[in-house]
Amino acid sequence: MEALPTGEGWQFEPKWDGFRCLVFKAGQEVDLRAKSGKSLARYFPEMVEAVRRADADKFVLDGELTVSVGDTLSFSALQDRIHPADSRVRKLSVETPGLLVLFDCLATATAGSLIASPLSERRAELEQMMRGFGRVHRTRLSPMTLDRSKAQRWLDDTRGALDGVVAKRIQGSYEAGERAMVKVKRLRSADCVVGGFRYAKGTREVGSLLLGLFNDQGKLDHVGFTAAISHADRPALTAKLEAFAGSPGFTGDAPGGPSRWSTERSADWQPLRTELVVEVGYDQVTDGRFRHGTRLLRWRLDKAPRHCTREQLHQELSPSRLLDSLLN
């Protein structure tokens, strides 16, 4: 894990796992814009209505659009909201409504543009603006702290429910993108069975290892991958993996099954006997899978594959408990 910056002049905020979202309101006109500039308003009508009900008539805010399913924030459910069918959009807006966590204010009717203003002033304007969201239950003010030790506790105590912590200069002006912030993620490790592998595109050398953990039924679920393999190591590793080729591979959720991991390449993988174990570093778990690619730490010749279970993965806090714990 990279260290949080030290010294004076830093503000620390949770980094939420969602869609970065700019919120525009002018009277009854509301738009939600992704970091790419694409409008999200059509896909999140419940969020448009929530912003429309805010007391202030004109503002531009910055935040993170999230979706919770059950007790956890679900990035896959968030991705599912981007659907071309209007009927599906309306259905999902009720079944998996969004939650907008706001952390910056770029403009208001009274102050005008705040882009050149320091973060401390923008945060004060945001807190004032959020009072006008009092009756809107689909928006929350993101916590912040000037205390580095408190920010470190967020990393240590939230059990992977956060995507990390962001450090921003208190006197810094607003910059689009992420150039003006320092992102720190908490890395953890897990021992996983190598249930299969994929060849690198256009070659007969290994490109990635497919990772599995045994579920409560004793079946091996595909939970992610690691592609952190040096080019120099690939020929020998390919030979090693091919020596273990064969069934059973993944006996539970497998690559190519109905999941957010499915792609046009999902079926192009080689199953292995469940005899190889690796320790990988990861930053976050979403929907029971590693949210991002993992880092290969070492081979575990001393670890029995049957001991590689889902119990290793830290359970995430529920969105309400997470926000409450950070606020308190």
Stockholm file with secondary structure:
# STOCKHOLM 1.0

chainA/1-328         MEALPTGEGWQFEPKWDGFRCLVFKAGQEVDLRAKSGKSLARYFPEMVEAVRRADADKFVLDGELTVSVGDTLSFSALQDRIHPADSRVRKLSVETPGLLVLFDCLATATAGSLIASPLSERRAELEQMMRGFGRVHRTRLSPMTLDRSKAQRWLDDTRGALDGVVAKRIQGSYEAGERAMVKVKRLRSADCVVGGFRYAKGTREVGSLLLGLFNDQGKLDHVGFTAAISHADRPALTAKLEAFAGSPGFTGDAPGGPSRWSTERSADWQPLRTELVVEVGYDQVTDGRFRHGTRLLRWRLDKAPRHCTREQLHQELSPSRLLDSLLN
#=GR chainA/1-328 SS CCCCCCSSSEEEEEECSSEEEEEEEETTEEEEEETTSCBCGGGCHHHHHHHHTSSCSEEEEEEEEEEEETTEECHHHHHHTCCSCHHHHHHHHHHSCEEEEEEEEEEETTTEECTTSCHHHHHHHHHHHHGGGTTCTTEEECCCBSCHHHHHHHHHHSTTCSSEEEEEETTCCCCSTTTTEEEECCCEEEEEEEEEEEECTTSSSEEEEEEEEECTTSCEEEEEEECCCCTTTHHHHHHHHHHTBCSCSCSSSCTTSSSTTCCTTTTCCEEBCTTCEEEEEESCEETTEESSCBEEEEECTTSCGGGCBGGGSCCCCCHHHHHHHHHC
#=GC SS_cons         CCCCCCSSSEEEEEECSSEEEEEEEETTEEEEEETTSCBCGGGCHHHHHHHHTSSCSEEEEEEEEEEEETTEECHHHHHHTCCSCHHHHHHHHHHSCEEEEEEEEEEETTTEECTTSCHHHHHHHHHHHHGGGTTCTTEEECCCBSCHHHHHHHHHHSTTCSSEEEEEETTCCCCSTTTTEEEECCCEEEEEEEEEEEECTTSSSEEEEEEEEECTTSCEEEEEEECCCCTTTHHHHHHHHHHTBCSCSCSSSCTTSSSTTCCTTTTCCEEBCTTCEEEEEESCEETTEESSCBEEEEECTTSCGGGCBGGGSCCCCCHHHHHHHHHC
//
